[in-house]
Amino acid sequence: MRILLATFLLLAPLAAYAHQVVSVADGDSMTLQVGRNRIKLRLADIDAPEIRQAFGPQARQSLHQLCAGTDVQYNTRATDRFGRSVAAVRCNGIDAGRAQVERGMAWTSARSNRELKALEAIARNNRTGLWSAANPVPPWRFRHGASRGAACHVGPRGGRYQWIGGRKAYGC
């Protein structure tokens, strides 16, 4: 009886957060149907290419194949500035963020764990997905115009930077 009760208590939180994926916006965000409401989720610990960026459509398709039409379990970690829940998401028992990194469809965030960073390094070394491009542009640079023809400068100590929005952006 105790084992049954312990099992129920462990699985109840997961069942409470199982919802249907109704759309996939890009390689790291989706919309879930929760009762009569829809909520927008962003995958925690990764950043996928923007939809108008190189490998953006492929990253979206990858997440769509993994999660669309399935029930997902999620664990919200935060809310981003756009009101989306930032969450660890599991589609059919598979960690969606991890799968995107393994497939070469996303970068890991600076706060990601070592295992996720190691998977990114493997994808990069194998030239999987976006890593097959000669110089893949990270989405945070793409969003700020770094790939849109901003001139790259070299400082007196050899540091490379661009002027974007009136500020220096290092690492072009």
C-alpha positions as CSV (number, residue, x, y, z in Angstrom):
1,M,0.0,0.0,0.0
2,R,2.8,2.4,0.9
3,I,4.5,1.7,-2.5
4,L,1.3,2.4,-4.3
5,L,0.8,5.7,-2.4
6,A,4.5,6.7,-3.0
7,T,4.1,6.0,-6.7
8,F,0.9,8.1,-6.9
9,L,2.6,11.0,-5.1
10,L,5.6,10.9,-7.4
11,L,3.5,10.7,-10.7
12,A,0.7,13.0,-9.7
13,P,2.7,16.2,-10.4
14,L,3.6,14.9,-13.9
15,A,0.0,14.0,-14.7
16,A,-1.2,17.4,-13.6
17,Y,1.0,19.1,-16.3
18,A,0.3,16.8,-19.2
19,H,-1.2,18.9,-22.0
20,Q,-1.6,18.8,-25.8
21,V,0.8,20.7,-28.1
22,V,-1.3,22.7,-30.6
23,S,1.4,24.6,-32.4
24,V,5.2,25.0,-32.6
25,A,6.3,28.6,-33.3
26,D,10.0,27.9,-33.8
27,G,12.8,25.6,-32.6
28,D,12.4,26.5,-28.9
29,S,8.8,27.6,-28.3
30,M,5.3,26.0,-28.5
31,T,1.7,26.5,-27.5
32,L,-0.2,24.1,-25.3
33,Q,-3.9,23.6,-24.8
34,V,-4.7,23.6,-21.1
35,G,-8.4,23.2,-20.6
36,R,-10.0,26.1,-22.5
37,N,-6.8,28.2,-22.3
38,R,-3.6,28.1,-24.3
39,I,-0.2,28.8,-22.8
40,K,3.0,29.6,-24.6
41,L,6.1,27.7,-23.5
42,R,9.8,28.4,-24.2
43,L,12.2,25.5,-23.8
44,A,14.6,26.1,-20.9
45,D,18.4,26.1,-21.3
46,I,18.5,26.4,-25.1
47,D,18.2,29.0,-27.9
48,A,17.2,27.9,-31.3
49,P,17.7,29.8,-34.6
50,E,15.0,32.4,-35.4
51,I,12.5,31.3,-38.0
52,R,13.9,33.8,-40.6
53,Q,17.5,32.7,-39.8
54,A,19.5,29.9,-41.4
55,F,18.3,26.6,-40.0
56,G,15.3,28.3,-38.4
57,P,12.7,26.4,-40.4
58,Q,14.6,23.1,-39.8
59,A,14.8,23.7,-36.0
60,R,11.0,24.4,-36.0
61,Q,10.4,21.2,-38.0
62,S,12.5,19.2,-35.7
63,L,10.6,20.3,-32.6
64,H,7.3,19.9,-34.5
65,Q,8.2,16.2,-35.3
66,L,9.1,15.6,-31.7
67,C,6.2,17.3,-29.9
68,A,3.3,18.3,-32.2
69,G,0.0,16.6,-31.4
70,T,1.5,14.8,-28.4
71,D,0.9,15.2,-24.7
72,V,3.8,16.8,-22.9
73,Q,4.9,17.2,-19.4
74,Y,6.5,20.4,-18.4
75,N,8.1,22.0,-15.3
76,T,8.0,25.8,-15.3
77,R,11.2,27.4,-14.2
78,A,10.5,31.1,-14.9
79,T,8.5,33.5,-17.0
80,D,10.3,35.5,-19.8
81,R,9.8,39.1,-20.7
82,F,7.2,38.1,-23.4
83,G,5.0,36.3,-20.8
84,R,6.0,32.8,-21.9
85,S,6.6,30.1,-19.4
86,V,10.3,29.0,-19.6
87,A,10.1,25.3,-18.9
88,A,11.8,21.9,-19.1
89,V,9.5,20.0,-21.5
90,R,9.2,16.3,-22.1
91,C,7.4,15.0,-25.2
92,N,6.6,11.3,-25.1
93,G,9.2,11.0,-22.3
94,I,11.9,12.7,-24.3
95,D,13.5,15.9,-23.1
96,A,12.8,18.3,-26.0
97,G,15.6,20.7,-25.2
98,R,18.2,18.0,-25.1
99,A,16.8,16.4,-28.3
100,Q,17.1,19.8,-30.1
101,V,20.8,20.2,-29.0
102,E,21.6,16.6,-29.9
103,R,20.1,17.1,-33.4
104,G,22.2,20.3,-33.8
105,M,19.1,22.5,-33.9
106,A,19.9,24.8,-30.9
107,W,22.6,26.4,-28.8
108,T,22.8,25.8,-25.1
109,S,22.5,28.7,-22.8
110,A,25.3,30.0,-20.6
111,R,23.6,28.4,-17.5
112,S,23.1,25.0,-19.0
113,N,24.5,21.9,-17.3
114,R,27.7,20.2,-18.3
115,E,25.8,17.3,-19.9
116,L,23.9,19.6,-22.3
117,K,27.1,21.5,-23.2
118,A,28.8,18.2,-23.9
119,L,26.0,17.2,-26.3
120,E,26.3,20.6,-28.1
121,A,30.1,20.0,-28.4
122,I,29.4,16.5,-29.9
123,A,26.9,18.0,-32.4
124,R,29.4,20.7,-33.3
125,N,32.3,18.3,-33.8
126,N,30.1,16.0,-35.9
127,R,28.8,19.0,-37.9
128,T,25.2,18.0,-37.2
129,G,22.3,20.4,-38.1
130,L,23.2,24.0,-37.9
131,W,26.8,23.1,-37.2
132,S,27.2,22.0,-40.8
133,A,27.3,25.7,-41.8
134,A,30.7,27.4,-42.1
135,N,29.9,30.1,-39.5
136,P,26.6,29.6,-37.8
137,V,25.2,32.9,-36.3
138,P,23.8,32.5,-32.8
139,P,20.2,33.7,-32.5
140,W,21.1,36.4,-29.9
141,R,23.4,38.0,-32.5
142,F,20.9,37.6,-35.3
143,R,18.2,39.3,-33.2
144,H,20.4,42.3,-32.7
145,G,21.4,42.7,-36.4
146,A,24.9,41.2,-36.3
147,S,24.2,39.1,-39.4
148,R,22.6,42.0,-41.3
149,G,25.8,43.6,-42.7
150,A,27.1,45.5,-39.6
151,A,30.8,46.2,-40.1
152,C,33.2,44.3,-38.0
153,H,36.0,46.3,-36.3
154,V,39.2,45.3,-34.7
155,G,40.2,47.2,-31.5
156,P,43.7,48.2,-30.5
157,R,44.2,44.9,-28.5
158,G,42.8,42.7,-31.3
159,G,39.2,42.4,-30.0
160,R,36.6,42.2,-32.7
161,Y,33.4,44.2,-32.4
162,Q,30.4,45.7,-34.2
163,W,28.4,48.8,-33.5
164,I,24.8,47.6,-33.1
165,G,22.1,50.0,-31.8
166,G,24.8,52.4,-30.6
167,R,26.6,49.8,-28.5
168,K,29.6,47.6,-29.0
169,A,28.8,44.0,-29.6
170,Y,31.9,41.9,-29.2
171,G,32.8,38.7,-31.0
172,C,31.9,39.2,-34.7
